[in-house]
């Protein structure tokens, strides 16, 4: 399986603008710029997209790990906060809430640790990944 995205940048780093899309068509011609990346102007940036990828990948990995332990979660909500400093991604802080009524909390924690280690996005990022887990059982 191969997934792809394309990006176009026009102009200088500070005055230029870019756009990107993904091959599935789910994202088309989404704009980004120096200001959206470094000055918190409205719009997206690569780090935000990495955070979205990490949050969604981890949630799916956790669902799989829970399933292996006989737990069918009602919901898994994950926030990923990517730290970008000195032109380097240094950390992804995951905050996850699992709702799995009647499930063993210890098994959920075990599944979360396995998902953190096994999530493909966690593996490719190669940065400090932390996890704060909240459960409703």
Residue pairs with C-beta under 8 A, 6 or more apart in sequence:
3 22
3 23
3 24
4 22
4 23
5 20
5 21
5 22
5 23
5 27
6 20
6 21
6 23
7 18
7 19
7 20
8 18
8 19
8 20
9 16
9 17
9 18
10 16
10 17
10 18
11 17
13 34
14 34
15 34
16 33
16 34
17 31
17 32
17 33
18 31
18 32
18 33
19 29
19 30
19 31
19 32
20 27
20 29
20 30
20 32
21 27
21 28
21 29
21 30
22 28
30 44
31 43
31 44
32 43
32 44
32 45
32 46
33 41
33 43
35 41
35 43
36 42
36 43
36 44
36 45
37 45
37 46
37 47
47 82
47 84
47 89
48 82
50 80
50 82
50 89
50 92
50 121
50 125
51 80
51 81
51 82
51 92
52 80
53 121
54 80
54 82
54 92
54 94
54 119
54 121
54 122
54 125
55 78
55 79
55 80
55 94
56 78
57 119
57 120
57 121
57 122
58 78
58 80
58 94
58 96
58 115
58 116
58 119
58 121
58 122
59 76
59 77
59 78
59 96
61 115
61 118
61 119
61 120
62 73
62 76
62 78
62 96
62 98
62 111
62 112
62 115
63 73
63 76
64 115
65 110
65 111
65 112
65 114
65 115
65 118
66 72
66 73
66 76
66 98
66 100
66 103
66 107
66 108
66 111
68 111
69 107
69 110
69 111
70 107
71 100
71 103
71 104
71 107
71 108
71 111
72 100
73 98
73 99
73 100
73 103
74 99
74 100
74 101
75 97
75 98
75 99
76 96
76 97
76 98
76 99
77 96
77 97
78 94
78 95
78 96
78 97
79 94
79 95
79 96
80 92
80 93
80 94
81 91
81 92
81 93
81 95
82 89
82 91
82 92
83 89
83 90
83 91
83 92
83 93
84 90
89 125
89 127
90 127
90 128
91 127
91 128
91 129
91 130
92 122
92 125
92 127
92 128
92 129
92 130
93 129
93 130
93 132
94 116
94 129
94 130
94 131
94 132
95 131
95 132
95 134
96 112
96 131
96 132
96 133
96 134
97 133
97 134
97 135
97 136
98 108
98 112
98 133
98 134
98 135
98 136
99 135
99 136
100 108
100 135
100 136
100 137
101 136
101 137
102 137
103 135
103 137
104 137
105 135
105 137
108 133
108 135
108 137
109 133
109 135
112 131
112 133
113 131
116 122
116 129
116 131
122 129
